[in-house]
Each structure stands twice: as structure tokens, then as C-alpha cells.
Amino acid sequence: MKYDNLINNIIEKKKISFIGDNIALNNEQINILNRYNIPYESCHSYQELIFFIEELLDSGVDDEELENVSTSLAECDYYKNYKK
């Protein structure tokens, strides 16, 4: 029983939500973006969302989780939008 809650928490963090037709985010990423009031719901591409994150990081915010979100989104953008 103790592990059921742990497993359910992990599953909930990794649940995917689609923002428009072009962006897929998991709940953990959404929580991090909400923490910094990044307007992910109005973004139309990964590149636009990455721009907001990088602008915040360049302003002096030091958050490894936010950097990881940016890296993950850049990977998603690459695999979705560029020919291999």
C-alpha cells in the first residue's frame, strides 16, 4: 500500500497535457512553468516557450529544474520539427 501512493504520484507527474496542436507538457513541467508565471498556454511552439524560459534564466534566475525543462523542450522541438 505504501508504494501505491508513490507510484500514483510518479504517474501523475508524468501525465501529458497538450497545449494547442504543437506542445506536449507533463504535469511536472507545467508546475515548474506555473511557479515562474511563464505563459505556456499562449505559446504556439516549443521555440516560443523556450524563449520565455531562457529569458528568465538569462535574467539571473538559477533553477536547475527550469533549465531541465528548457533542455527537454529543446529535444522535443528537435525531434518534432527537424528532419533527421
SVG drawing of the C-alpha trace seen along z (x, -y; Angstrom):
<svg xmlns="http://www.w3.org/2000/svg" viewBox="-5 -40 27 42">
<polyline fill="none" stroke="black" stroke-width="0.4" points="0.0,0.0 2.8,-2.4 4.2,-2.1 0.8,-2.7 0.9,-6.4 4.5,-6.7 3.6,-5.1 0.4,-7.2 2.5,-10.4 5.0,-9.5 2.3,-8.7 0.5,-12.0 3.8,-14.0 4.4,-12.4 0.8,-12.7 0.9,-14.6 -1.2,-17.6 -1.3,-19.0 -1.1,-22.8 -2.7,-23.7 -1.5,-21.4 2.2,-21.8 3.3,-21.5 3.1,-18.5 4.0,-19.1 3.9,-16.8 2.3,-17.9 5.7,-18.3 6.8,-20.7 3.6,-22.6 4.1,-23.0 7.6,-24.4 6.4,-26.8 3.5,-28.0 6.0,-28.6 7.6,-31.3 4.3,-32.5 5.6,-31.5 2.6,-31.8 2.9,-28.4 -0.8,-28.3 -0.4,-31.1 2.7,-29.7 2.3,-28.2 5.6,-26.4 8.3,-24.9 10.7,-27.6 8.4,-30.3 8.1,-28.6 11.9,-28.0 12.4,-31.8 10.4,-32.7 12.3,-30.2 15.7,-31.3 14.8,-35.0 14.0,-34.2 17.3,-32.2 19.3,-35.0 17.8,-37.5 19.5,-35.7 17.1,-33.0 19.1,-30.0 16.8,-26.9 18.1,-23.5 14.5,-22.2 13.7,-25.1 16.9,-24.5 15.9,-20.9 12.5,-21.8 14.2,-24.1 16.6,-21.2 13.7,-18.7 11.6,-21.1 14.6,-21.7 14.9,-18.0 11.1,-17.7 11.4,-20.6 14.3,-18.9 12.6,-15.5 9.3,-17.0 10.4,-19.7 13.7,-18.8 14.4,-16.2 16.9,-13.6"/>
</svg>
